[in-house]
Amino acid sequence: MKKIIIALSFALSFTLPTYAFADQAACEAKAVSKEGKPLYGAAKDASIKKCMGGSKPNDCEAKAVSKDGKPLYGAAKDASIKKCMGA
């Protein structure tokens, strides 16, 4: 049983990074400017982070609460979500 677990963990250690790399490669391919030229530096990093889903809207909506712990509404909620997503 121990050998099976070791073999499975070894096999998964090679497959999981491959999927993550494939997603990042796809996001790097999409990191282009409006003119179609590739992005560099911080703009490229931001584009890749956004493509890979840096902050999910549902997580940010859950965090949109007042100091009293009550949910925010309207413009305050929108501002909180925008701040959470880093936009």
PyRosetta script that sets phi, psi and omega in degrees:
from pyrosetta import init, pose_from_sequence

init()
pose = pose_from_sequence("MKKIIIALSFALSFTLPTYAFADQAACEAKAVSKEGKPLYGAAKDASIKKCMGGSKPNDCEAKAVSKDGKPLYGAAKDASIKKCMGA")
pose.set_psi(1, -41.0)
pose.set_omega(1, -178.8)
pose.set_phi(2, -64.4)
pose.set_psi(2, -37.2)
pose.set_omega(2, 179.0)
pose.set_phi(3, -66.4)
pose.set_psi(3, -36.0)
pose.set_omega(3, 179.1)
pose.set_phi(4, -65.9)
pose.set_psi(4, -44.2)
pose.set_omega(4, -179.9)
pose.set_phi(5, -63.3)
pose.set_psi(5, -42.7)
pose.set_omega(5, 178.8)
pose.set_phi(6, -63.9)
pose.set_psi(6, -42.2)
pose.set_omega(6, 180.0)
pose.set_phi(7, -64.6)
pose.set_psi(7, -42.7)
pose.set_omega(7, 178.7)
pose.set_phi(8, -65.9)
pose.set_psi(8, -42.2)
pose.set_omega(8, 179.4)
pose.set_phi(9, -65.9)
pose.set_psi(9, -35.6)
pose.set_omega(9, 177.4)
pose.set_phi(10, -65.5)
pose.set_psi(10, -42.8)
pose.set_omega(10, 180.0)
pose.set_phi(11, -66.5)
pose.set_psi(11, -41.7)
pose.set_omega(11, -179.9)
pose.set_phi(12, -69.0)
pose.set_psi(12, -28.2)
pose.set_omega(12, -179.9)
pose.set_phi(13, -64.9)
pose.set_psi(13, -22.6)
pose.set_omega(13, 177.5)
pose.set_phi(14, -91.6)
pose.set_psi(14, -27.5)
pose.set_omega(14, -176.1)
pose.set_phi(15, -84.0)
pose.set_psi(15, -39.3)
pose.set_omega(15, -176.4)
pose.set_phi(16, -63.9)
pose.set_psi(16, -47.0)
pose.set_omega(16, 178.1)
pose.set_phi(17, -64.1)
pose.set_psi(17, -27.5)
pose.set_omega(17, 178.6)
pose.set_phi(18, -64.3)
pose.set_psi(18, -43.4)
pose.set_omega(18, 178.2)
pose.set_phi(19, -65.1)
pose.set_psi(19, -42.1)
pose.set_omega(19, 178.4)
pose.set_phi(20, -63.6)
pose.set_psi(20, -39.8)
pose.set_omega(20, 178.7)
pose.set_phi(21, -66.3)
pose.set_psi(21, -37.8)
pose.set_omega(21, 179.6)
pose.set_phi(22, -64.6)
pose.set_psi(22, -40.7)
pose.set_omega(22, 178.1)
pose.set_phi(23, -65.0)
pose.set_psi(23, -43.1)
pose.set_omega(23, -179.4)
pose.set_phi(24, -66.8)
pose.set_psi(24, -38.2)
pose.set_omega(24, 178.5)
pose.set_phi(25, -64.0)
pose.set_psi(25, -39.4)
pose.set_omega(25, 177.8)
pose.set_phi(26, -65.5)
pose.set_psi(26, -39.4)
pose.set_omega(26, 179.0)
pose.set_phi(27, -69.6)
pose.set_psi(27, -36.0)
pose.set_omega(27, 177.2)
pose.set_phi(28, -65.4)
pose.set_psi(28, -34.3)
pose.set_omega(28, 178.8)
pose.set_phi(29, -68.2)
pose.set_psi(29, -29.6)
pose.set_omega(29, 179.9)
pose.set_phi(30, -83.5)
pose.set_psi(30, -9.0)
pose.set_omega(30, -176.2)
pose.set_phi(31, -80.0)
pose.set_psi(31, 77.1)
pose.set_omega(31, 179.2)
pose.set_phi(32, -128.6)
pose.set_psi(32, 155.6)
pose.set_omega(32, 179.2)
pose.set_phi(33, -79.1)
pose.set_psi(33, 178.0)
pose.set_omega(33, 178.4)
pose.set_phi(34, -63.4)
pose.set_psi(34, -27.4)
pose.set_omega(34, 178.9)
pose.set_phi(35, -82.4)
pose.set_psi(35, -5.6)
pose.set_omega(35, 179.7)
pose.set_phi(36, 91.8)
pose.set_psi(36, 6.3)
pose.set_omega(36, 179.3)
pose.set_phi(37, -88.9)
pose.set_psi(37, 146.7)
pose.set_omega(37, -179.5)
pose.set_phi(38, -66.0)
pose.set_psi(38, 145.5)
pose.set_omega(38, 178.1)
pose.set_phi(39, -85.1)
pose.set_psi(39, 155.8)
pose.set_omega(39, 178.7)
pose.set_phi(40, -134.2)
pose.set_psi(40, 157.8)
pose.set_omega(40, 172.6)
pose.set_phi(41, 66.7)
pose.set_psi(41, -136.1)
pose.set_omega(41, -174.6)
pose.set_phi(42, -66.0)
pose.set_psi(42, -33.8)
pose.set_omega(42, 179.4)
pose.set_phi(43, -64.8)
pose.set_psi(43, -40.4)
pose.set_omega(43, 178.3)
pose.set_phi(44, -66.2)
pose.set_psi(44, -44.2)
pose.set_omega(44, 179.6)
pose.set_phi(45, -60.5)
pose.set_psi(45, -43.2)
pose.set_omega(45, 179.9)
pose.set_phi(46, -65.2)
pose.set_psi(46, -40.4)
pose.set_omega(46, 179.6)
pose.set_phi(47, -64.6)
pose.set_psi(47, -42.2)
pose.set_omega(47, 179.4)
pose.set_phi(48, -66.8)
pose.set_psi(48, -41.6)
pose.set_omega(48, 179.2)
pose.set_phi(49, -62.3)
pose.set_psi(49, -41.9)
pose.set_omega(49, 179.5)
pose.set_phi(50, -66.6)
pose.set_psi(50, -40.9)
pose.set_omega(50, 179.9)
pose.set_phi(51, -64.5)
pose.set_psi(51, -40.2)
pose.set_omega(51, -177.5)
pose.set_phi(52, -81.5)
pose.set_psi(52, -5.1)
pose.set_omega(52, 176.3)
pose.set_phi(53, 86.2)
pose.set_psi(53, 60.9)
pose.set_omega(53, -178.8)
pose.set_phi(54, -53.0)
pose.set_psi(54, -57.4)
pose.set_omega(54, 174.6)
pose.set_phi(55, -124.8)
pose.set_psi(55, 134.2)
pose.set_omega(55, 179.9)
pose.set_phi(56, -88.8)
pose.set_psi(56, 139.4)
pose.set_omega(56, -178.7)
pose.set_phi(57, -57.3)
pose.set_psi(57, -36.6)
pose.set_omega(57, -178.9)
pose.set_phi(58, -64.4)
pose.set_psi(58, -37.7)
pose.set_omega(58, 177.5)
pose.set_phi(59, -65.4)
pose.set_psi(59, -41.2)
pose.set_omega(59, -179.0)
pose.set_phi(60, -69.8)
pose.set_psi(60, -34.6)
pose.set_omega(60, 177.5)
pose.set_phi(61, -66.4)
pose.set_psi(61, -35.7)
pose.set_omega(61, 178.4)
pose.set_phi(62, -67.9)
pose.set_psi(62, -30.1)
pose.set_omega(62, -179.4)
pose.set_phi(63, -83.4)
pose.set_psi(63, -7.8)
pose.set_omega(63, -177.1)
pose.set_phi(64, -80.7)
pose.set_psi(64, 75.8)
pose.set_omega(64, 178.7)
pose.set_phi(65, -128.0)
pose.set_psi(65, 155.2)
pose.set_omega(65, 179.3)
pose.set_phi(66, -78.6)
pose.set_psi(66, 178.1)
pose.set_omega(66, 178.8)
pose.set_phi(67, -63.9)
pose.set_psi(67, -25.2)
pose.set_omega(67, 179.3)
pose.set_phi(68, -82.3)
pose.set_psi(68, -7.6)
pose.set_omega(68, -179.0)
pose.set_phi(69, 91.6)
pose.set_psi(69, 6.5)
pose.set_omega(69, 179.8)
pose.set_phi(70, -89.8)
pose.set_psi(70, 146.7)
pose.set_omega(70, -179.9)
pose.set_phi(71, -65.6)
pose.set_psi(71, 143.9)
pose.set_omega(71, 178.3)
pose.set_phi(72, -85.2)
pose.set_psi(72, 156.3)
pose.set_omega(72, 178.6)
pose.set_phi(73, -134.3)
pose.set_psi(73, 158.5)
pose.set_omega(73, 172.8)
pose.set_phi(74, 65.9)
pose.set_psi(74, -136.6)
pose.set_omega(74, -175.1)
pose.set_phi(75, -65.5)
pose.set_psi(75, -33.9)
pose.set_omega(75, 179.2)
pose.set_phi(76, -65.1)
pose.set_psi(76, -40.4)
pose.set_omega(76, 178.2)
pose.set_phi(77, -66.2)
pose.set_psi(77, -44.4)
pose.set_omega(77, 179.1)
pose.set_phi(78, -60.3)
pose.set_psi(78, -43.2)
pose.set_omega(78, -180.0)
pose.set_phi(79, -65.8)
pose.set_psi(79, -39.3)
pose.set_omega(79, 179.4)
pose.set_phi(80, -65.8)
pose.set_psi(80, -42.0)
pose.set_omega(80, 179.2)
pose.set_phi(81, -66.6)
pose.set_psi(81, -42.0)
pose.set_omega(81, 179.8)
pose.set_phi(82, -63.5)
pose.set_psi(82, -40.8)
pose.set_omega(82, 178.8)
pose.set_phi(83, -66.3)
pose.set_psi(83, -40.0)
pose.set_omega(83, 179.9)
pose.set_phi(84, -64.4)
pose.set_psi(84, -40.2)
pose.set_omega(84, -177.9)
pose.set_phi(85, -78.1)
pose.set_psi(85, -10.2)
pose.set_omega(85, 176.9)
pose.set_phi(86, 81.6)
pose.set_psi(86, 21.6)
pose.set_omega(86, -179.3)
pose.set_phi(87, -87.6)
pose.dump_pdb("model.pdb")
